[in-house]
Amino acid sequence: MSDAALLASKIRLIMQLRRNGVSDTNVLSAIESVPRDRFVEPEFADKSYEDIALPIACEQTISQPTIVALMTQALDVTDRHMVLEIGSGSGYQTAILAKLSRRVHSIERLPDLSALATERLEQLKLRNVTFHVGDGTQGWPHAAPFDRIMVTAAAFADAPDALLMQLADDGIMVIPIDQGNGQQTLFRITKEGSTFVKTPLGEVRFVPLIED
């Protein structure tokens, strides 16, 4: 893809995201600055800036840009925040979070995916990210509490207790939850004192959050 075609594709994507309800200019700028073509398989490079999910290594997918943007917008990240990401995947969402936050800890259960994501972010010189291989349902207590937690796989019935306990006061978690009937709902969970306030954000479709 030529530089001109690449730029035109990025502009079309940003316009599509705006039409789909993404209004946070910081989120839009982060998405514009992260080269999505570096996170997809070479045979799908020409579709990098279409608003669709695409296959990646280990039979996983890179999420639709609209979903990435809306989840990031709901997380309300600033450069003061420590973020925990559950499910590194390709590293694309990680890169967006790295652009917006102070530091990101990202957990991936598949070592090959974690290695690829690490390599990609090193190439982009995003150095405020630490990758971990492990069980995402347990979070990363060594670095807790986290101001923000992003979960990119669907929990069953409710958010894992370990993740809720690692959320800082006034912290926010964005997580898809399987309601048990084949339906997944994206929730924004805010910690208010000892209470967790859940706000539904819409229907989504993610791979299940697996406990090792």
C-alpha positions as CSV (number, residue, x, y, z in Angstrom):
1,M,0.0,0.0,0.0
2,S,1.4,3.4,-1.0
3,D,1.9,6.2,1.6
4,A,-1.0,8.1,0.1
5,A,-3.3,5.1,0.1
6,L,-2.3,4.4,3.7
7,L,-3.1,7.9,4.8
8,A,-6.4,7.9,3.0
9,S,-7.3,4.6,4.7
10,K,-6.4,6.0,8.2
11,I,-8.6,9.1,7.5
12,R,-11.5,6.9,6.5
13,L,-11.2,4.8,9.6
14,I,-11.1,7.8,11.9
15,M,-14.2,9.2,10.2
16,Q,-15.9,5.8,10.7
17,L,-15.0,5.8,14.4
18,R,-16.5,9.2,14.8
19,R,-19.7,8.1,13.2
20,N,-19.8,5.1,15.5
21,G,-19.7,7.3,18.6
22,V,-16.0,7.7,19.4
23,S,-15.6,11.4,20.4
24,D,-12.6,11.3,22.7
25,T,-9.9,13.2,20.8
26,N,-7.1,11.6,22.7
27,V,-8.3,8.1,21.9
28,L,-8.7,9.1,18.2
29,S,-5.2,10.5,18.1
30,A,-3.8,7.4,19.7
31,I,-5.5,5.2,17.1
32,E,-4.3,7.4,14.3
33,S,-0.7,7.2,15.6
34,V,-0.5,3.4,16.0
35,P,0.1,1.6,12.7
36,R,-2.5,-1.2,12.8
37,D,-0.8,-2.8,9.7
38,R,2.1,-3.8,11.9
39,F,-0.2,-5.9,14.1
40,V,-1.9,-8.0,11.5
41,E,-0.7,-11.0,9.4
42,P,1.0,-9.9,6.1
43,E,-1.8,-11.4,4.0
44,F,-4.3,-9.1,5.6
45,A,-2.2,-5.9,5.5
46,D,-4.4,-4.4,2.8
47,K,-7.4,-4.6,5.2
48,S,-5.6,-3.1,8.2
49,Y,-7.6,0.1,8.3
50,E,-11.0,-1.4,7.6
51,D,-13.3,-1.4,10.6
52,I,-13.3,-5.2,10.9
53,A,-11.7,-7.9,13.1
54,L,-8.9,-9.8,11.5
55,P,-7.2,-13.2,12.2
56,I,-3.8,-13.1,13.9
57,A,-1.4,-15.8,15.2
58,C,-2.5,-18.7,17.4
59,E,-6.0,-18.7,15.9
60,Q,-6.9,-15.5,17.7
61,T,-8.2,-12.2,16.3
62,I,-7.4,-8.5,16.4
63,S,-10.5,-6.7,17.4
64,Q,-12.6,-4.3,15.2
65,P,-11.2,-0.8,15.6
66,T,-14.6,0.5,16.7
67,I,-14.6,-1.9,19.6
68,V,-11.0,-1.0,20.6
69,A,-11.9,2.7,20.5
70,L,-15.1,2.5,22.4
71,M,-13.6,0.3,25.1
72,T,-10.6,2.6,25.4
73,Q,-13.0,5.6,25.6
74,A,-15.0,4.0,28.3
75,L,-11.8,3.3,30.3
76,D,-11.1,7.1,30.5
77,V,-7.3,6.7,30.6
78,T,-4.9,9.6,31.3
79,D,-1.2,9.8,31.5
80,R,-1.4,9.5,35.3
81,H,-2.9,6.0,35.2
82,M,-1.4,2.6,35.8
83,V,-3.2,0.2,33.6
84,L,-3.7,-3.6,33.7
85,E,-4.6,-5.3,30.4
86,I,-5.9,-8.8,30.4
87,G,-5.2,-10.4,26.9
88,S,-2.3,-8.9,25.1
89,G,-3.3,-10.5,21.8
90,S,-1.5,-8.9,18.9
91,G,-0.4,-6.0,21.1
92,Y,-2.6,-3.5,19.2
93,Q,-4.8,-2.5,22.1
94,T,-1.7,-2.5,24.3
95,A,-0.1,0.0,22.1
96,I,-3.2,2.3,22.2
97,L,-3.2,2.1,26.0
98,A,0.6,2.8,26.1
99,K,0.0,6.0,24.2
100,L,-2.5,7.2,26.7
101,S,-1.3,6.0,30.1
102,R,1.7,6.2,32.5
103,R,2.4,2.5,32.4
104,V,0.7,-0.7,31.2
105,H,1.1,-4.3,32.6
106,S,-0.3,-6.7,30.0
107,I,-1.0,-10.4,30.6
108,E,-1.3,-13.0,27.9
109,R,-1.8,-16.7,28.5
110,L,-0.2,-17.7,25.1
111,P,3.6,-17.3,25.2
112,D,3.9,-17.0,21.4
113,L,1.4,-14.1,21.2
114,S,3.1,-12.4,24.2
115,A,6.5,-12.6,22.4
116,L,5.1,-11.2,19.2
117,A,3.4,-8.3,21.0
118,T,6.6,-7.5,22.9
119,E,8.6,-7.4,19.7
120,R,6.1,-5.1,18.0
121,L,6.0,-2.6,20.8
122,E,9.8,-2.6,21.0
123,Q,9.9,-1.8,17.3
124,L,7.5,1.1,17.9
125,K,9.6,2.3,20.9
126,L,6.7,2.1,23.3
127,R,8.7,1.4,26.5
128,N,6.1,2.0,29.2
129,V,4.7,-1.6,28.8
130,T,5.6,-4.7,30.7
131,F,4.3,-8.0,29.3
132,H,3.6,-11.1,31.4
133,V,2.7,-14.6,30.5
134,G,0.1,-16.1,32.8
135,D,-3.5,-16.5,34.0
136,G,-5.2,-13.3,33.3
137,T,-8.1,-14.1,35.7
138,Q,-5.6,-13.7,38.6
139,G,-4.4,-10.2,37.4
140,W,-0.9,-9.1,38.4
141,P,-1.0,-8.5,42.2
142,H,2.8,-7.6,42.3
143,A,2.0,-4.2,40.7
144,A,-1.5,-3.6,42.1
145,P,-3.5,-1.5,42.6
146,F,-4.4,-0.4,39.1
147,D,-6.2,2.8,38.2
148,R,-7.6,1.1,35.1
149,I,-8.2,-2.5,34.0
150,M,-9.0,-3.5,30.5
151,V,-10.2,-7.1,29.8
152,T,-10.3,-8.2,26.2
153,A,-11.9,-11.7,26.7
154,A,-15.3,-12.5,28.1
155,A,-15.6,-13.5,31.7
156,F,-18.4,-15.9,32.6
157,A,-21.2,-14.5,34.8
158,D,-19.2,-11.8,36.5
159,A,-15.8,-10.1,36.7
160,P,-13.2,-12.2,38.4
161,D,-12.8,-11.3,42.1
162,A,-9.0,-11.1,41.8
163,L,-9.3,-8.3,39.2
164,L,-11.9,-6.4,41.3
165,M,-9.6,-6.5,44.3
166,Q,-6.7,-5.1,42.3
167,L,-8.8,-2.1,41.2
168,A,-7.7,1.2,42.9
169,D,-10.2,3.4,44.7
170,D,-12.2,5.3,42.0
171,G,-10.7,2.9,39.5
172,I,-12.5,1.7,36.3
173,M,-12.6,-1.7,34.7
174,V,-14.0,-2.4,31.2
175,I,-14.9,-6.0,30.7
176,P,-17.1,-8.2,28.5
177,I,-19.2,-10.6,30.5
178,D,-21.0,-13.7,29.2
179,Q,-24.5,-13.7,30.6
180,G,-24.8,-17.4,30.3
181,N,-27.3,-17.5,27.3
182,G,-24.8,-17.0,24.5
183,Q,-25.0,-13.2,25.0
184,Q,-22.1,-11.1,26.0
185,T,-22.4,-7.5,27.4
186,L,-19.6,-5.0,27.8
187,F,-19.6,-3.4,31.2
188,R,-17.9,-0.4,32.7
189,I,-17.2,-1.2,36.4
190,T,-16.4,1.7,38.7
191,K,-15.0,1.2,42.2
192,E,-16.7,3.6,44.7
193,G,-15.5,2.9,48.2
194,S,-16.3,-0.7,48.8
195,T,-19.0,-0.8,46.1
196,F,-18.6,-1.7,42.5
197,V,-21.0,0.0,40.1
198,K,-21.7,-1.8,36.9
199,T,-22.9,0.1,33.7
200,P,-23.8,-1.9,30.6
201,L,-22.3,-0.5,27.4
202,G,-23.7,-2.8,24.7
203,E,-23.5,-6.2,23.2
204,V,-20.1,-7.6,22.1
205,R,-18.5,-10.8,21.0
206,F,-15.1,-11.9,22.5
207,V,-13.3,-15.1,23.0
208,P,-13.8,-16.5,26.5
209,L,-11.6,-15.5,29.4
210,I,-9.9,-18.8,30.3
211,E,-8.6,-19.7,33.8
212,D,-5.5,-21.8,33.8
